[in-house]
Amino acid sequence: MNKDNTRLKGFQIRGRKIDENGNVSDLPARYPDSSSSSGLTPLVDLNAPSDQRPNCDGWKKWVECSQNQIATAITAHFSAGSNPRSITGIALQCRAVSKGE
């Protein structure tokens, strides 16, 4: 959010995997390939949340769907007015995952 907490400046999406039984779980940890660098790359899980936008220090807590549900869309909330100019928030739209028979 911006410093006044009135406008959305960015958001992050975290992936999950669905197994053959319809269970939703975290992705396995994934780290940068240090073989192409000086070897000084920190081992940071690339699936983990991170702050990659300059001047963004007002990140909100993660919002997640209930267990064994996935997000399929978002609802965007806009500022008031006949011609809204900024997004003020988002909400997840979730659906259940089940094993297809």
PyMOL commands that set and color helices and strands:
alter all, ss='L'
color gray80, all
select helices_A, chain A and resi 34-36
alter helices_A, ss='H'
color red, helices_A
select strands_A, chain A and resi 16-18+24-26+69-78+87-96
alter strands_A, ss='S'
color yellow, strands_A
deselect
rebuild
show_as cartoon
